[in-house]
C-alpha cells in the first residue's frame, strides 16, 4: 500500500525536527520552507514563502495531508510580522490546500491562544515555578474555555483555529488544531516552571502529530491541547485521548533543576534565518 503523502511546513524548526524521524518512517514526507530542508529528496524539498501564495502552490499538489508549522513563533511577535507570517501565511496554506484538493490540514496552534489564563491563580504560580503556593489538585483547563490570547502570536493562532473551522464547513478541508505546549530542542524542561507545565516531549510531539494525520476521515474539525502528561500540567489531555487515541509517554516531573538553562534555540525570538 502506498504511503500517505504528507507535506510539512517548517520541518526544520524545533517541532518539525522532533517529528521528522517518525514521519519519514510512516509517510512519503515532503517539506516546504523558504530555504529548503536538509536530507529531503529534491523533488519533495519545496522552497517558498507562506506569505506568497504563488510560491507555495506547487508543494500542495498531490498531497494527502499538510502539517502547518511554519510561522513567526515569537510570543512577542509584533503586528507586522504576525500579519505577514501568521495571518496571511495561514490563510495561504488553507487556501492552497483547498485549491489542491488536500484532504486535511494539521495546524500547529499554540497554548498561547489561551495564554491569558496564565495571569490567574494557580496557573501564574506554576508558570513562575512557585510551586509552594499551589495546592493540588487544581482544575485543569480544557478546550471549552474562551479564547484568551497572550499577544499577537496567540491571537494569530486563535485566528488559525477559526479559519480552519470555516474551511472544514464550507470547503471540505478537515482540520485538526494542536495547541502545542512547549517542544524543546534539548528535550529537557527542567529549567523553568512554565517548561515543566507545558512540555511536549519529542516522542509525544511525534505521536500526537501522527495521530492527527491518521485520525478518522469523519473527524472534520477539532481543537486539542498537546502536552506531555506532566506533573504540573495546566491543560486537560482528555480530548486528545478521546478523539485521537493519544497516550502520552512522558512526564516532566515535579522539580526544577537549578543548574539547567534554556538553550538559545528554544527562545521564541530566536530565528535561524532573519527576514
PAZAPA-4460 file (N, C-alpha, C; in steps of 0.05 Angstrom, whole numbers, plus 32768, in hexadecimal, padded with zeros to 4 digits):
% residues 275
    n_x    n_y    n_z   ca_x   ca_y   ca_z    c_x    c_y    c_z   seq   type   mol
   8011   7FE8   8000   8000   8000   8000   8012   8019   8000     1      X     A
   800B   802C   7FEF   801B   8045   7FED   8018   8054   8007     2      X     A
   802F   8061   800F   802E   8071   8027   801E   808B   8023     3      X     A
   8012   8094   8038   8004   80AE   8037   8019   80C4   8031     4      X     A
   8011   80D6   8020   8023   80EC   8019   801D   8104   802B     5      X     A
   8032   810C   803A   802F   8121   804E   8043   8137   8049     6      X     A
   803A   814F   8048   804B   8167   8045   804C   8175   8060     7      X     A
   8064   817B   8069   8068   818A   8082   8075   81A5   807B     8      X     A
   8067   81BA   8084   8074   81D4   8082   8084   81D9   809C     9      X     A
   809B   81E5   8099   80AC   81E9   80B1   80B8   81D0   80BC    10      X     A
   80BF   81BE   80AB   80CA   81A4   80B4   80E4   81A7   80C3    11      X     A
   80F3   81BC   80BE   810D   81BF   80CB   810C   81CD   80E6    12      X     A
   80F4   81D5   80EE   80F0   81E2   8108   80F1   81CD   811E    13      X     A
   80EE   81D6   8137   80F0   81C4   814E   80DB   81AE   814D    14      X     A
   80C2   81B6   8148   80AC   81A1   8147   80B1   818F   812F    15      X     A
   80B6   819B   8118   80BB   818A   8100   80D2   8177   8103    16      X     A
   80E7   8180   8110   80FE   816E   8115   80F7   8157   8127    17      X     A
   80E5   815D   813B   80DE   8148   814E   80CD   8132   8142    18      X     A
   80BC   8139   812E   80AB   8125   8122   80B6   8119   8109    19      X     A
   80CC   8124   80FE   80D6   811C   80E4   80DC   80FE   80E1    20      X     A
   80EA   80F2   80F4   80F2   80D6   80F1   80D9   80C4   80F0    21      X     A
   80C6   80C9   8101   80AD   80B9   8101   809F   80BC   80E7    22      X     A
   809D   80D5   80DD   808F   80DA   80C4   809D   80CE   80AC    23      X     A
   80B7   80CE   80AC   80C6   80C1   8095   80C1   80A3   8094    24      X     A
   80BC   8097   80AB   80B6   807A   80AB   8099   8075   80A2    25      X     A
   8087   8086   80AA   806A   8081   80A5   8060   808A   808B    26      X     A
   806B   80A0   8080   805F   80AE   806A   8073   80B4   8054    27      X     A
   8068   80BC   803D   8079   80C7   8028   807B   80E5   802F    28      X     A
   8091   80ED   803B   8093   8107   8047   809E   811C   8034    29      X     A
   8090   8133   8032   809A   814A   8023   809D   8161   8036    30      X     A
   80AE   8174   802E   80B3   818C   803E   80AE   81A5   802D    31      X     A
   80A3   81B9   803B   80A0   81D4   802F   80AC   81E8   8042    32      X     A
   80C0   81F7   8039   80CD   820C   8049   80DA   8220   8036    33      X     A
   80E3   8236   8042   80F0   824A   8031   810A   8241   8026    34      X     A
   8119   8232   8036   8135   822B   802F   8139   820D   802A    35      X     A
   8125   81FD   802C   8128   81E1   8028   8130   81D3   8041    36      X     A
   812C   81B8   8042   8133   81A8   8059   8148   8194   8051    37      X     A
   815C   8191   8062   8172   817F   805C   8168   8162   805C    38      X     A
   8172   8152   8049   816C   8136   8048   8152   812E   803C    39      X     A
   8142   8140   8032   8129   8139   8025   812F   8138   8007    40      X     A
   8126   8123   7FF9   812A   8121   7FDC   8121   813A   7FCE    41      X     A
   8130   8142   7FBA   812B   815C   7FAC   810E   815E   7FA2    42      X     A
   8103   8148   7F98   80E8   814A   7F8D   80D3   814E   7FA2    43      X     A
   80DA   814A   7FBB   80C7   814F   7FD1   80D1   8165   7FE4    44      X     A
   80E5   8174   7FDC   80F0   8189   7FED   80E9   81A4   7FE0    45      X     A
   80D1   81AD   7FE6   80C6   81C5   7FD9   80CF   81DE   7FE8    46      X     A
   80D5   81F2   7FD8   80DD   820C   7FE3   80C8   8221   7FDC    47      X     A
   80BF   8230   7FF0   80AB   8244   7FED   80A6   8253   8007    48      X     A
   8099   8269   8005   8093   8279   801C   8075   8279   8020    49      X     A
   806C   8271   8038   804F   826D   803C   8040   8288   803A    50      X     A
   804E   829E   803B   8040   82B8   8036   803C   82BE   8019    51      X     A
   8046   82AD   8007   8044   82B0   7FEA   8036   8298   7FDF    52      X     A
   801D   829A   7FD8   800D   8283   7FD0   8019   8275   7FB7    53      X     A
   8021   8284   7FA3   802B   8278   7F8B   8043   8267   7F90    54      X     A
   8054   826E   7FA3   806C   8260   7FA8   8068   8245   7FB6    55      X     A
   8051   8241   7FC3   804C   8229   7FD2   8039   8215   7FC5    56      X     A
   802A   821E   7FB1   8016   820C   7FA5   8021   81F2   7F9A    57      X     A
   8039   81F2   7F8D   8043   81D8   7F83   8047   81C3   7F98    58      X     A
   804D   81CB   7FB1   8053   81B8   7FC6   803A   81A8   7FCE    59      X     A
   8022   81B4   7FC9   800A   81A7   7FD3   7FFE   8193   7FBF    60      X     A
   8007   8194   7FA7   7FFC   8181   7F93   8002   8164   7F9A    61      X     A
   7FED   8154   7F9B   7FF0   8138   7FA0   7FF4   8130   7FBD    62      X     A
   7FF2   8143   7FCF   7FF6   813C   7FEC   7FDB   8133   7FF7    63      X     A
   7FDC   8120   800A   7FC4   8117   8018   7FBF   8129   8030    64      X     A
   7FD5   8131   803E   7FD2   8140   8057   7FE9   8154   8058    65      X     A
   7FE3   816B   8064   7FF7   8180   8069   7FF8   8185   8087    66      X     A
   8010   8184   8092   8015   818B   80AE   8022   81A7   80AD    67      X     A
   8013   81BB   80B7   801C   81D6   80B5   8029   81E0   80CF    68      X     A
   8043   81E2   80CE   8052   81EB   80E6   8061   8206   80E2    69      X     A
   8065   820E   80C9   8074   8226   80C3   8065   823E   80CD    70      X     A
   8074   8251   80DA   8068   8269   80E6   807E   827A   80F2    71      X     A
   8077   8293   80F8   8088   82A1   810B   807F   8296   8127    72      X     A
   8091   8288   8133   808A   8279   814C   808E   828A   8165    73      X     A
   8096   82A3   8162   809C   82B3   817A   8082   82BB   8188    74      X     A
   8081   82B5   81A2   8069   82BC   81B1   8066   82DB   81B3    75      X     A
   807B   82E9   81AC   807A   8307   81AD   807C   8312   8190    76      X     A
   8074   8302   817C   8075   830B   8161   8066   8326   815E    77      X     A
   8072   8338   814E   8063   8351   814A   804E   834D   8135    78      X     A
   803D   8362   8131   8026   835F   8120   802E   835A   8103    79      X     A
   8042   8368   80F9   804A   8366   80DD   8053   8349   80D7    80      X     A
   8063   833D   80E8   806C   8322   80E4   8056   830E   80E7    81      X     A
   8045   8311   80FC   802F   82FE   8100   801C   82FF   80E8    82      X     A
   8016   8318   80DE   8004   831B   80C7   800E   830B   80AF    83      X     A
   8028   8310   80A9   8034   8304   8091   8036   82E5   8093    84      X     A
   8043   82DD   80A9   804B   82C1   80AB   8035   82AF   80B7    85      X     A
   8024   82B9   80C8   8011   82A9   80D7   7FF5   82AC   80CD    86      X     A
   7FEC   82C5   80C8   7FD1   82C9   80BE   7FD0   82C3   80A0    87      X     A
   7FDF   82D2   8090   7FDE   82CE   8073   7FE9   82B2   806C    88      X     A
   7FFF   82AA   8079   800B   8290   8073   7FF8   8279   8079    89      X     A
   7FE9   827B   808F   7FD7   8265   8095   7FC0   8264   8081    90      X     A
   7FB5   827C   807A   7FA1   827C   8065   7FAB   826F   804B    91      X     A
   7FC3   8276   8043   7FCE   826B   802A   7FD0   824D   802C    92      X     A
   7FD8   8242   8043   7FDA   8225   8046   7FBF   8218   8043    93      X     A
   7FAB   8222   8050   7F90   8216   804E   7F85   8219   8031    94      X     A
   7F89   8230   8025   7F7F   8235   800A   7F8E   8223   7FF6    95      X     A
   7FA8   8220   7FF9   7FB7   820E   7FE8   7FAE   81F1   7FEB    96      X     A
   7FA8   81E9   8004   7F9D   81CE   8009   7F83   81CA   7FFA    97      X     A
   7F72   81DE   7FFC   7F58   81DC   7FEE   7F5C   81DA   7FD0    98      X     A
   7F6C   81EB   7FC5   7F71   81EA   7FA8   7F7C   81D0   7F9E    99      X     A
   7F8E   81C4   7FAE   7F9C   81AB   7FA6   7F8C   8192   7FAD   100      X     A
   7F76   8195   7FBC   7F67   817E   7FC4   7F73   816E   7FDB   101      X     A
   7F82   817B   7FEC   7F8D   816E   8003   7F77   8167   8016   102      X     A
   7F77   814F   8022   7F61   8146   8032   7F61   8151   804E   103      X     A
   7F79   8156   8059   7F7B   815F   8075   7F93   8171   807A   104      X     A
   7F8E   8185   808B   7FA4   8196   8095   7FA6   8191   80B3   105      X     A
   7FBE   8189   80BC   7FC4   8188   80D9   7FD3   81A2   80DF   106      X     A
   7FC6   81B2   80EF   7FD0   81CD   80F4   7FDE   81CF   810F   107      X     A
   7FF7   81D9   810D   8006   81DE   8126   7FFD   81F7   8134   108      X     A
   7FE8   81F3   8144   7FDE   8209   8155   7FEF   820B   816E   109      X     A
   7FE6   8218   8182   7FF6   821C   819A   7FE5   8221   81B2   110      X     A
   7FF0   8219   81C9   7FE4   821F   81E2   7FE2   823E   81E6   111      X     A
   7FF1   824D   81D7   7FF0   826A   81DA   7FD5   8276   81D0   112      X     A
   7FC5   8266   81C2   7FAA   826F   81BB   7F99   8272   81D4   113      X     A
   7FA1   8265   81E9   7F94   8269   8203   7FA8   8270   8219   114      X     A
   7FBE   827D   8211   7FD3   8283   8224   7FCC   8298   8238   115      X     A
   7FB6   82A7   8234   7FAD   82BB   8248   7FA6   82AF   8262   116      X     A
   7FA0   8295   8262   7F99   8287   827C   7FB1   8284   828E   117      X     A
   7FC9   8288   8283   7FE1   8287   8294   7FE3   829E   82A7   118      X     A
   7FD1   82B1   82A4   7FD0   82C8   82B7   7FC0   82C1   82D0   119      X     A
   7FB2   82AA   82CF   7FA0   82A3   82E5   7FAE   828E   82F7   120      X     A
   7FA4   828D   8310   7FAD   8278   8322   7F9E   825E   831C   121      X     A
   7FAA   8247   831F   7FC6   8242   8328   7FDA   8242   8312   122      X     A
   7FD1   8247   82F9   7FE2   8242   82E2   7FFA   8255   82E1   123      X     A
   7FF6   826E   82EB   800C   8280   82EB   8023   8277   82FE   124      X     A
   801B   826A   8313   8030   825F   8325   803E   8248   8318   125      X     A
   8030   8237   830B   803C   8220   82FD   8050   822A   82E8   126      X     A
   8047   823E   82D8   8058   8248   82C2   8071   8255   82CE   127      X     A
   806F   8261   82E5   8086   826E   82F2   8097   825A   8301   128      X     A
   808F   8241   8303   809E   822D   8313   809B   8231   8331   129      X     A
   8086   823F   8339   8081   8243   8356   806E   822E   8360   130      X     A
   8077   8215   835F   8066   81FE   8364   805C   81FD   8381   131      X     A
   806A   8209   8394   8062   8209   83AF   8048   8218   83B4   132      X     A
   8040   8229   83A0   8027   8238   83A2   800F   822A   8395   133      X     A
   8014   8212   838B   7FFF   8203   837C   7FF5   81EC   838D   134      X     A
   7FDB   81EB   8390   7FCE   81D5   839E   7FC4   81C1   8389   135      X     A
   7FCD   81A8   838B   7FC3   8193   8379   7FAD   8184   8387   136      X     A
   7F99   817A   8378   7F96   817D   835B   7F8B   8199   8354   137      X     A
   7F90   81A2   833D   7F85   81BB   8333   7F77   81B6   8318   138      X     A
   7F64   81C7   8310   7F55   81C1   82F8   7F66   81C4   82DF   139      X     A
   7F63   81B1   82CD   7F71   81B2   82B3   7F5F   81C2   829F   140      X     A
   7F6B   81D1   828E   7F5D   81DF   8279   7F58   81CD   8262   141      X     A
   7F41   81CE   8256   7F3B   81BE   823E   7F32   81CF   8227   142      X     A
   7F2B   81C2   8211   7F26   81D1   81F8   7F0C   81E0   81F8   143      X     A
   7EFC   81DE   820E   7EE3   81ED   8210   7EE7   8209   8219   144      X     A
   7EFF   8210   8222   7F03   822C   822D   7F04   8240   8215   145      X     A
   7EFB   8259   821A   7EFD   826D   8205   7F19   8273   81FD   146      X     A
   7F1C   827B   81E4   7F36   8284   81DA   7F3F   829C   81EB   147      X     A
   7F59   829C   81F2   7F64   82B1   8202   7F82   82B3   81FC   148      X     A
   7F88   82BE   81E4   7FA4   82BD   81DB   7FB7   82CF   81EA   149      X     A
   7FD0   82C8   81E9   7FE5   82D8   81F5   7FF6   82E3   81DE   150      X     A
   7FEE   82FA   81D3   7FFE   8307   81BE   7FF3   8301   81A2   151      X     A
   8000   830E   818F   7FF8   830A   8173   7FFD   82EE   816A   152      X     A
   8012   82E1   8175   8017   82C5   816D   7FFF   82B4   8176   153      X     A
   7FF7   82B5   818F   7FE0   82A6   8198   7FC7   82AC   8189   154      X     A
   7FC3   82C6   8183   7FAC   82CE   8173   7FAC   82C1   8157   155      X     A
   7FC4   82C0   814B   7FC6   82B4   8131   7FBF   8296   8132   156      X     A
   7FC6   8289   8147   7FC0   826D   814A   7FA2   8268   814E   157      X     A
   7F95   8279   815D   7F78   8277   8160   7F6B   827C   8145   158      X     A
   7F75   828F   8136   7F6B   8295   811B   7F6D   827C   8109   159      X     A
   7F84   826E   810B   7F88   8256   80FB   7F74   8241   8102   160      X     A
   7F6D   823E   811B   7F59   822B   8123   7F3E   8232   8117   161      X     A
   7F37   824C   8117   7F1D   8255   810B   7F1D   8250   80ED   162      X     A
   7F34   8257   80E0   7F36   8254   80C3   7F33   8236   80BC   163      X     A
   7F3E   8224   80CB   7F3C   8208   80C6   7F1F   81FF   80C8   164      X     A
   7F10   820A   80DB   7EF4   8203   80DD   7EE4   820B   80C4   165      X     A
   7EEA   8222   80BA   7EDD   822C   80A1   7EE4   8219   8089   166      X     A
   7EFD   8212   8086   7F05   8201   8070   7EFA   81E5   8073   167      X     A
   7EF6   81DC   808B   7EEA   81C1   808F   7ECC   81C2   8088   168      X     A
   7EBE   81D6   8091   7EA1   81D8   808C   7E9A   81DE   806F   169      X     A
   7EA9   81EF   8062   7EA1   81FA   8048   7EB3   81F1   8031   170      X     A
   7ECA   81E5   8036   7EDB   81DD   8020   7EE4   81C0   8023   171      X     A
   7EDB   81B1   8037   7EE1   8195   8039   7EFD   818E   8040   172      X     A
   7F0C   81A1   804C   7F27   819B   8055   7F27   8195   8072   173      X     A
   7F2A   817C   807A   7F2B   8175   8096   7F42   8183   80A3   174      X     A
   7F3F   818D   80BC   7F55   8199   80CA   7F55   8192   80E7   175      X     A
   7F6D   818A   80F0   7F71   8183   810D   7F86   8197   8117   176      X     A
   7F7F   81A5   812C   7F90   81BB   8136   7F9C   81B2   8151   177      X     A
   7FB6   81AF   8151   7FC4   81A6   8169   7FCF   81BE   8178   178      X     A
   7FC5   81C3   8190   7FCF   81D9   81A0   7FE9   81D0   81AE   179      X     A
   7FFF   81D2   81A0   8018   81C7   81A9   8021   81D6   81C2   180      X     A
   802B   81C7   81D5   8035   81D3   81EE   8050   81DE   81EA   181      X     A
   8065   81CF   81EE   8081   81D9   81EB   8092   81C1   81E3   182      X     A
   8098   81BF   81CA   80AC   81AB   81C0   80C7   81B9   81C1   183      X     A
   80DA   81AC   81CE   80F4   81B8   81D5   810A   81A9   81C6   184      X     A
   811C   81B8   81BA   8131   81AB   81A9   8142   8197   81B9   185      X     A
   8148   819D   81D2   8158   818B   81E3   8147   8175   81EF   186      X     A
   812C   8178   81EE   8119   8165   81FA   811C   8164   8218   187      X     A
   8126   817A   8224   812A   817C   8241   811B   8194   824B   188      X     A
   8104   8190   8259   80F4   81A7   8262   80FA   81B0   827F   189      X     A
   810F   81A6   828B   8113   81AB   82A7   811C   81C6   82AF   190      X     A
   811F   81D8   829B   812A   81F3   82A1   8115   8207   82AA   191      X     A
   80FB   8200   82A8   80E7   8214   82B0   80CC   8208   82B6   192      X     A
   80BC   8217   82C6   80A1   820D   82CD   808F   820A   82B4   193      X     A
   8090   821E   82A3   807F   821D   828B   8087   8205   8279   194      X     A
   80A1   8200   8278   80AA   81E9   8268   80A1   81CF   8274   195      X     A
   80A2   81CC   828E   8098   81B3   829B   807A   81AF   8296   196      X     A
   806C   81C5   8295   804F   81C3   8291   8047   81BD   8274   197      X     A
   8055   81CA   8261   804D   81CA   8245   805C   81B6   8234   198      X     A
   8070   81A9   823F   8082   8198   822F   8072   8184   821E   199      X     A
   807A   8183   8204   8071   816D   81F2   808B   8160   81E8   200      X     A
   8090   8148   81F3   80A9   813B   81ED   80AB   8134   81CF   201      X     A
   80C3   812E   81C6   80C7   8129   81AA   80B6   8111   81A1   202      X     A
   80B6   80FB   81B1   80A6   80E4   81A8   8088   80E9   81AA   203      X     A
   8080   80F9   81BE   8064   8100   81BF   805C   8114   81A8   204      X     A
   806F   8125   81A1   806A   8137   818A   8065   8126   8171   205      X     A
   8077   8113   816C   8074   8102   8154   805A   80F2   8156   206      X     A
   8053   80E8   816E   803B   80D7   8170   8022   80E7   816A   207      X     A
   801F   80FE   8177   8005   810C   8174   8001   8117   8158   208      X     A
   8017   811F   814B   8014   8128   8130   800D   8111   811D   209      X     A
   801A   80FA   8121   8013   80E3   8111   7FF6   80DA   8116   210      X     A
   7FED   80DB   812F   7FD2   80D4   8135   7FBE   80E7   8127   211      X     A
   7FC6   8101   8125   7FB4   8114   8117   7FB4   810F   80F9   212      X     A
   7FCB   8109   80EE   7FCC   8102   80D1   7FBA   80EA   80CB   213      X     A
   7FBC   80D5   80DD   7FAE   80BC   80D8   7F92   80BA   80E3   214      X     A
   7F88   80D0   80EF   7F6D   80D0   80FB   7F58   80C9   80E6   215      X     A
   7F42   80BD   80EF   7F2D   80B5   80DC   7F24   80CC   80CB   216      X     A
   7F1C   80C5   80B3   7F13   80DA   80A0   7EFA   80E8   80A9   217      X     A
   7EEB   80DC   80BA   7ED2   80E9   80C3   7ED7   80FE   80D9   218      X     A
   7EF1   8100   80E2   7EF8   8116   80F4   7EFE   812E   80E3   219      X     A
   7EEB   813F   80E0   7EED   8156   80CD   7EFB   816E   80DA   220      X     A
   7EF8   8171   80F4   7F04   8189   8101   7F07   8184   811F   221      X     A
   7F1E   818C   8129   7F23   8189   8146   7F39   819C   814F   222      X     A
   7F36   81A6   8167   7F4B   81B5   8175   7F53   81A5   818E   223      X     A
   7F6D   81A0   8190   7F76   818D   81A4   7F90   8197   81B1   224      X     A
   7F91   8197   81CC   7FA9   819D   81DA   7FBE   8186   81D7   225      X     A
   7FD7   818E   81D4   7FEC   817A   81D0   8004   8180   81E2   226      X     A
   8005   8172   81F8   801C   8172   820A   8022   8155   8212   227      X     A
   8038   8150   821E   803D   8136   822B   802C   8135   8245   228      X     A
   802C   811E   8251   801B   811A   8269   802A   8123   8282   229      X     A
   802F   813E   8283   8041   8149   8297   8034   814B   82B3   230      X     A
   8045   8149   82C7   803D   814B   82E2   8030   8167   82E7   231      X     A
   803B   817C   82DB   8031   8197   82DF   8021   81A0   82C6   232      X     A
   8015   818E   82B7   8007   8196   82A0   7FF0   81A8   82A7   233      X     A
   7FE9   81BA   8294   7FD4   81CD   8298   7FBB   81C5   8288   234      X     A
   7FC0   81B7   8272   7FAA   81B1   825F   7FA2   8194   8260   235      X     A
   7F88   818F   825E   7F7E   8174   825D   7F85   8166   8242   236      X     A
   7F8C   814D   8244   7F92   813D   822C   7F7B   812A   8225   237      X     A
   7F64   812E   8231   7F4E   811B   822D   7F45   811B   8210   238      X     A
   7F43   8133   8203   7F3A   8133   81E8   7F4E   8126   81D5   239      X     A
   7F68   812B   81DA   7F7D   811E   81CA   7F7B   8100   81CB   240      X     A
   7F75   80F6   81E3   7F73   80D9   81E7   7F5A   80CF   81D8   241      X     A
   7F44   80DD   81DC   7F2A   80D4   81D1   7F29   80D5   81B2   242      X     A
   7F31   80EC   81A7   7F2E   80F0   818A   7F45   80E4   817A   243      X     A
   7F5D   80E3   8185   7F74   80DA   8175   7F80   80C0   817F   244      X     A
   7F78   80B7   8197   7F84   80A0   81A2   7FA1   80A5   81AC   245      X     A
   7FA6   80BE   81B3   7FC0   80C7   81BC   7FC6   80BB   81D8   246      X     A
   7FDD   80AF   81DA   7FE6   80A4   81F4   8002   80AF   81FA   247      X     A
   8004   80C5   8208   801E   80D1   820D   8030   80BF   821C   248      X     A
   804A   80BF   8214   805D   80AD   821F   806E   80BA   8235   249      X     A
   806D   80D4   8236   8081   80E2   8247   8074   80F5   825B   250      X     A
   8083   80FC   8270   807B   810D   8286   8094   811E   828E   251      X     A
   8091   8138   828E   80A8   8149   8294   80B1   8147   82B1   252      X     A
   80A0   813B   82C2   80A8   8138   82DE   80A1   8151   82EF   253      X     A
   80A4   814F   8309   809B   8164   831B   80AF   817A   8322   254      X     A
   80C9   8176   831B   80DE   8187   8327   80EE   8195   8311   255      X     A
   80F6   81AE   8318   8108   81BD   8307   8125   81B4   830C   256      X     A
   8135   81B8   82F8   8152   81B3   82FB   8160   81CE   82FC   257      X     A
   816A   81D6   8313   8176   81F1   8316   818E   81F6   8303   258      X     A
   8199   81E1   82F9   81B1   81E3   82E7   81A9   81E3   82C9   259      X     A
   8190   81DE   82C4   8187   81DD   82A8   8181   81F8   829D   260      X     A
   8187   81FC   8283   8181   8215   8276   8174   820F   825B   261      X     A
   8164   8223   8252   8157   8220   8238   816B   8226   8221   262      X     A
   816C   8215   820D   817D   821A   81F6   8173   8231   81E6   263      X     A
   8185   823F   81DA   817D   8256   81C9   8169   824D   81B3   264      X     A
   816D   8235   81A9   815B   822B   8193   813E   822A   819C   265      X     A
   8139   8229   81B6   811E   8226   81C0   8112   8240   81C9   266      X     A
   8121   8256   81C7   8115   8270   81CB   8104   8277   81B3   267      X     A
   80EB   8280   81B8   80D9   8283   81A2   80E1   8299   818E   268      X     A
   80F2   82AB   8197   80FB   82C0   8185   8112   82B6   8173   269      X     A
   811D   829F   8178   8134   8295   8169   812B   828E   814C   270      X     A
   813B   8296   8139   8136   8290   811D   814F   8285   8110   271      X     A
   814B   826F   8102   8161   8264   80F2   8168   8277   80DB   272      X     A
   8152   8280   80CE   8154   8292   80B7   8145   82AB   80BC   273      X     A
   8152   82C1   80BC   8144   82DB   80BF   8134   82E1   80A6   274      X     A
   811F   82F1   80A9   810F   82F9   8092   8120   830B   807F   275      X     A
***
